Amino acid sequence: MDICYIDGKFLSDEDALISVKDLIVLRGFGVFDALITYNKTPFHLEDHVRRLEKSAEYIGLQLHHKNSEICEIVRETVTRNPHHHESAIRIVYTGGISSDGLTPEGRGILMVMVTELMGLPARVYTEGAKVITVDAARFLPAAKSTCYLSAVFAKREAKKQEAIEALYVDRDTRILEGATTNFFCFQGERLITPPTGEILSGVTRSVVIELAKSVYEVEERDLLLSETGAMQEAFITASSKEVMPVVRIDDRQIGDGRVGERVRKVMQLFRDYTNSYATGKSRLRLP
Ligand SMILES: Cc1ncc(COP(=O)(O)O)c(C=O)c1O
């Protein structure tokens, strides 16, 4: 049984209930963030909570907790689940109950859910993953709101085509981001990723950019789907997927179809960093 935090109490997940009248239930109005632990230490927790605060600001949701308070509650929730080897953490702030069922009245509640971290098959990292593209984009993409309809649709399509992820491609044929990941590719020694603004600024994305800067030239610019042929290597990033190599986009093979040297280098940089993160000795300050 997992213990979660809900509105001031630590309860078993079976007893953690919210009102059916909450705007998060009625209208999908709420924000969330997700992260994992390394050596039982939540990875870049303050940055994830900072993004939760920004997401709330973008959608006009009032939070009643300071960053430090949320961080403390998250750490306490992890501590109350000692049976987890490592944890996947979900922080949710609901829109709250509203008199007319539509207008936010600042009555949202905070929830923190912690579950055992489920790893992905090692094969995906050694052989590389297939991703597909979908003609879609998110509403208010800089916000991690609980309105994830496009992701549910995109992931369903990816599953149908035996792919691990779906990349959103907009009307101008720009590759934006994955349903729950950010996208990167190599053209020569240049590491390219779409700029923030029309994507979610992933915490893993920011960490990877900072780490990769010491080895490669990093370019944040629009990437067109037509550039797929010029991509020698590619990968996606997310808290739960870390750095995941991509060897196929739709029916196009990336490079020679195998996990390349440069992506392996980025994976290693990320692994070294996460291994030492819990010690607190080397922690990046993210922009
Ligand atoms: C749309 C989207 N982009 C990117 C990411 C990756 O973000 P992070 O690296 O902070 O987990 C996520 C995470 O769920 C996401 O939902």
The ligand as an ORCA input file, in Angstrom:
! r2SCAN-3c Opt
* xyz 0 1
  C       4.563     17.513    -23.014
  C       5.775     17.108    -22.250
  N       6.990     17.461    -22.731
  C       8.112     17.098    -22.068
  C       8.071     16.361    -20.887
  C       9.342     15.979    -20.196
  O       9.526     16.770    -19.031
  P      10.494     16.361    -17.875
  O      11.832     16.161    -18.475
  O      10.489     17.535    -16.942
  O       9.966     15.131    -17.252
  C       6.821     15.997    -20.360
  C       6.752     15.223    -19.134
  O       5.785     14.591    -18.804
  C       5.647     16.380    -21.050
  O       4.432     16.049    -20.592
*
